[in-house]
Amino acid sequence: ISASGENVVVSWPTNAVGFSLQGASKVAPTTTWTNVSEPKTVNGTNYIVTLGTTNVTTFFRLAR
């Protein structure tokens, strides 16, 4: 995860087949994770998702 101007960029290897990027506002046993709706692109050997920043804290995970 990195900053790019006013965006957040999340990347992971393309060999992580079958994973979806998910986000949530907290991490707890009762957390509901939702798939990130922004499209992923490929840059070299990585998937890239660029997200606009907000004032909301977001945690990310990869899930199958």
N, CA, C and O of each residue as an XYZ file, in Angstrom:
256
protein
N       0.868     -1.169      0.000
C       0.000      0.000      0.000
C       0.906      1.220      0.000
O       1.848      1.315      0.788
N       0.603      2.162     -0.907
C       1.410      3.374     -0.980
C       0.531      4.563     -1.346
O      -0.588      4.407     -1.835
N       1.060      5.741     -1.098
C       0.370      6.975     -1.461
C       0.871      7.430     -2.819
O       2.053      7.296     -3.136
N      -0.043      7.971     -3.620
C       0.305      8.529     -4.919
C      -0.529      9.793     -5.100
O      -1.682      9.729     -5.527
N       0.061     10.941     -4.774
C      -0.713     12.180     -4.803
C      -1.829     12.118     -3.789
O      -1.581     11.928     -2.598
N      -3.057     12.277     -4.247
C      -4.217     12.201     -3.346
C      -4.886     10.836     -3.381
O      -6.032     10.699     -2.951
N      -4.188      9.826     -3.887
C      -4.734      8.470     -3.989
C      -3.960      7.496     -3.129
O      -2.835      7.765     -2.707
N      -4.583      6.360     -2.879
C      -3.950      5.228     -2.218
C      -3.848      4.129     -3.261
O      -4.828      3.832     -3.944
N      -2.673      3.521     -3.393
C      -2.454      2.458     -4.371
C      -2.182      1.166     -3.606
O      -1.279      1.101     -2.772
N      -2.976      0.144     -3.903
C      -2.799     -1.174     -3.291
C      -2.331     -2.112     -4.395
O      -2.933     -2.161     -5.468
N      -1.269     -2.851     -4.138
C      -0.763     -3.782     -5.152
C      -0.443     -5.123     -4.514
O      -0.152     -5.217     -3.322
N      -0.507     -6.178     -5.359
C      -0.143     -7.518     -4.929
C       0.253     -8.320     -6.165
O      -0.141     -7.972     -7.279
N       1.035     -9.396     -5.981
C       1.562    -10.149     -7.119
C       0.468    -10.817     -7.952
O      -0.531    -11.295     -7.415
N       0.673    -10.843     -9.265
C      -0.294    -11.487    -10.154
C      -0.319    -13.001     -9.982
O      -1.274    -13.650    -10.408
N       0.713    -13.577     -9.366
C       0.682    -15.026     -9.135
C      -0.199    -15.397     -7.940
O      -0.318    -16.579     -7.619
N      -0.814    -14.426     -7.279
C      -1.796    -14.677     -6.216
C      -3.160    -14.829     -6.891
O      -4.029    -13.966     -6.768
N      -3.331    -15.940     -7.603
C      -4.520    -16.183     -8.419
C      -5.734    -16.453     -7.542
O      -5.648    -17.173     -6.548
N      -6.864    -15.868     -7.919
C      -8.125    -16.145     -7.233
C      -8.396    -15.285     -6.023
O      -9.381    -15.523     -5.324
N      -7.569    -14.299     -5.743
C      -7.779    -13.431     -4.593
C      -8.516    -12.158     -5.003
O      -8.328    -11.651     -6.109
N      -9.345    -11.652     -4.114
C     -10.041    -10.383     -4.301
C      -9.608     -9.419     -3.211
O      -9.390     -9.816     -2.066
N      -9.485     -8.152     -3.573
C      -9.163     -7.128     -2.580
C     -10.445     -6.741     -1.851
O     -11.455     -6.423     -2.479
N     -10.396     -6.770     -0.531
C     -11.543     -6.410      0.292
C     -11.155     -5.298      1.254
O      -9.982     -5.137      1.591
N     -12.145     -4.534      1.691
C     -11.916     -3.457      2.639
C     -12.938     -3.474      3.756
O     -14.037     -4.010      3.606
N     -12.558     -2.876      4.887
C     -13.444     -2.750      6.042
C     -12.997     -1.558      6.874
O     -11.848     -1.125      6.787
N     -13.907     -1.033      7.677
C     -13.588      0.143      8.492
C     -12.936     -0.210      9.824
O     -12.440      0.672     10.525
N     -12.933     -1.504     10.180
C     -12.297     -1.939     11.424
C     -11.880     -3.392     11.271
O     -12.305     -4.076     10.340
N     -11.047     -3.855     12.188
C     -10.638     -5.254     12.209
C     -11.062     -5.823     13.554
O     -10.528     -5.451     14.598
N     -12.019     -6.719     13.513
C     -12.557     -7.348     14.720
C     -13.222     -8.658     14.302
O     -13.477     -8.863     13.115
N     -13.506     -9.543     15.249
C     -14.146    -10.815     14.889
C     -15.472    -10.644     14.137
O     -15.852    -11.510     13.349
N     -16.166     -9.548     14.372
C     -17.476     -9.334     13.735
C     -17.407     -8.443     12.496
O     -18.444     -8.017     11.988
N     -16.207     -8.157     12.004
C     -16.045     -7.265     10.863
C     -16.667     -7.863      9.605
O     -16.504     -9.048      9.317
N     -17.382     -7.022      8.865
C     -17.904     -7.398      7.557
C     -16.994     -6.810      6.497
O     -16.878     -5.590      6.380
N     -16.350     -7.668      5.728
C     -15.456     -7.252      4.659
C     -16.246     -7.199      3.358
O     -17.077     -8.071      3.102
N     -15.995     -6.186      2.535
C     -16.662     -6.074      1.243
C     -15.616     -5.957      0.140
O     -14.541     -5.392      0.344
N     -15.945     -6.496     -1.025
C     -15.028     -6.406     -2.156
C     -14.881     -4.950     -2.584
O     -15.864     -4.213     -2.652
N     -13.666     -4.548     -2.867
C     -13.394     -3.199     -3.366
C     -13.907     -3.141     -4.796
O     -13.587     -4.011     -5.606
N     -14.702     -2.124     -5.115
C     -15.362     -2.064     -6.421
C     -14.483     -1.475     -7.527
O     -14.778     -1.671     -8.706
N     -13.424     -0.767     -7.179
C     -12.543     -0.196     -8.192
C     -11.853     -1.314     -8.965
O     -11.472     -2.325     -8.375
N     -11.688     -1.148    -10.273
C     -11.075     -2.219    -11.073
C      -9.581     -2.355    -10.800
O      -8.900     -1.387    -10.461
N      -9.097     -3.572    -10.956
C      -7.654     -3.800    -10.835
C      -7.053     -3.791    -12.228
O      -7.689     -4.199    -13.200
N      -5.818     -3.319    -12.307
C      -5.065     -3.336    -13.551
C      -3.791     -4.133    -13.309
O      -3.470     -4.462    -12.166
N      -3.072     -4.443    -14.366
C      -1.814     -5.161    -14.244
C      -0.682     -4.226    -14.640
O      -0.729     -3.571    -15.681
N       0.337     -4.177    -13.783
C       1.536     -3.393    -14.062
C       2.723     -4.314    -13.805
O       3.091     -4.559    -12.656
N       3.316     -4.819    -14.874
C       4.413     -5.775    -14.708
C       3.903     -7.065    -14.123
O       3.081     -7.743    -14.740
N       4.375     -7.421    -12.941
C       3.955     -8.658    -12.276
C       3.037     -8.390    -11.093
O       2.899     -9.240    -10.214
N       2.407     -7.219    -11.060
C       1.515     -6.862     -9.943
C       0.146     -6.424    -10.420
O       0.007     -5.782    -11.461
N      -0.865     -6.782     -9.640
C      -2.183     -6.170     -9.770
C      -2.115     -4.834     -9.039
O      -1.443     -4.720     -8.014
N      -2.804     -3.829     -9.558
C      -2.818     -2.494     -8.961
C      -4.263     -2.030     -8.849
O      -5.027     -2.140     -9.809
N      -4.642     -1.514     -7.690
C      -5.934     -0.856     -7.498
C      -5.651      0.528     -6.929
O      -4.979      0.661     -5.906
N      -6.164      1.551     -7.595
C      -5.978      2.933     -7.142
C      -7.286      3.434     -6.573
O      -8.329      3.371     -7.225
N      -7.221      3.936     -5.342
C      -8.405      4.399     -4.619
C      -8.245      5.859     -4.241
O      -7.160      6.288     -3.849
N      -9.318      6.622     -4.358
C      -9.303      7.995     -3.878
C      -9.275      8.010     -2.363
O      -9.830      7.121     -1.717
N      -8.637      9.008     -1.799
C      -8.570      9.091     -0.342
C      -9.832      9.727      0.207
O     -10.464     10.561     -0.442
N     -10.183      9.319      1.407
C     -11.305      9.883      2.152
C     -10.837     10.087      3.581
O      -9.699      9.758      3.918
N     -11.695     10.621      4.410
C     -11.367     10.783      5.826
C     -11.775      9.557      6.631
O     -11.831      9.609      7.859
N     -12.059      8.455      5.943
C     -12.493      7.226      6.594
C     -11.326      6.248      6.636
O     -10.665      6.022      5.622
N     -11.074      5.672      7.795
C     -10.036      4.661      7.924
C     -10.501      3.387      7.244
O     -11.617      2.925      7.483
N      -9.654      2.814      6.397
C      -9.990      1.569      5.718
C      -8.837      0.592      5.869
O      -7.676      0.942      5.662
N      -9.175     -0.637      6.233
C      -8.230     -1.736      6.307
C      -8.451     -2.602      5.086
O      -9.585     -2.729      4.623
N      -7.399     -3.202      4.553
C      -7.509     -4.038      3.360
C      -6.999     -5.440      3.647
O      -6.149     -5.661      4.509
N      -7.558     -6.388      2.880
C      -7.070     -7.767      2.911
C      -7.322     -8.386      1.540
O      -8.136     -7.898      0.756
N      -6.604     -9.467      1.275
C      -6.861    -10.295      0.097
C      -7.580    -11.548      0.574
O      -7.165    -12.168      1.553
N      -8.657    -11.925     -0.114
C      -9.443    -13.083      0.306
C      -9.822    -13.914     -0.912
O      -9.989    -13.390     -2.013
N      -9.953    -15.203     -0.696
C     -10.426    -16.111     -1.748
C     -11.866    -16.424     -1.530
O     -12.459    -17.174     -2.305
